[in-house]
Amino acid sequence: MRRDHLTDTQAEERMKSQMSIELKRSKATVVIDNSEDIQSTKQQTRNLVVKLKPNLFWRVISLLFLWLPCFVIWIGIFSYSKLLNLF
């Protein structure tokens, strides 16, 4: 309270205006519970990272359908500009 220069009443009002933990959990996409030991928190984080990493199939698909067309267009533009002696 001293840090934020609040009175006791103002601090209580601010705390009451916050969402409850239950409501925050219900709205969250992911919840990492840090109420236990650090190892538990680290394991939850590792599990989340593994879950969120794209697998090899999607990496190949993104390469084929996103990057390859861009590369082909760039090659086409470069070849056409060589034909016109722009480079």
N, C-alpha and C positions, 0 to 999 in steps of 0.2 A: 504494500500500500504506500509505503514511504517512497518507493522508486517512482510510482506513477502519480504521486501527490494526490491520493484519494483519501477521502474520509472513510470510516468504517461502513457507514451507510451506503456510500457510493460503491465501495468494493462489493458489498453484499448484493446490491442491485445488479452489478455487472455479472456476478457469478450466477444469479438467478435467471438472467436473460440468456444464458448459454443453453445450447441444446443438451439434452441428456445423453449419456454414453449409449444407452439403448437405441435412441433415435439416430445417433451418428452411425452406429453399427448397421442399422437397418438401411441406411442410405449409402453405405460404403460398398465399393466394388471388391476391395481387398481389405482384410483386417489382420494386422500382425499384433498379437498380444504380447506385450513386453512386461507383464506383471510377474512372470516367472524369472528364472535365471537367464544369464546372457547366452548360454548355450542353446536354450530353447528358442530365444529370439533369433539367433543366428541360423538355426535350422529352419525356422519358418521362412526367413528371408531367402535362404538357399532354395527351398522348395518353390517359392514364388518365382525366383529367377529361372529355374528349370522349366516351370510351367509357362512362363512368358516367352522363352526363347523360341524363335521360329525353327521348325524342323527342316531337315535337308530338302524335302520335297518342295516346300514353299520358297526356299532360297533358289532352287533351280527354276521354278515357275517365274519368280520375279526377274531372274536373269533373262529368261527367254522372252517374256512378254513386256518387260519394262525397259531393260537396258539394251537388248539387242536391236529393237527398232530404232532407238536413238542413235546407236552406233551406225546402223545401215543408212540412216538419213544423213549423218555427218559424212560418211564415205561418199554418198551421192553428191552432196553439196561440194565437197572437196574435189571430186572427179570432174564435176561440171565446171568448177572454177578453173581447173587445170586446162580443160578444153578451151575455155575462153581466155586463157593466159592471164588470169587475175592474180595468181600466186607465182 
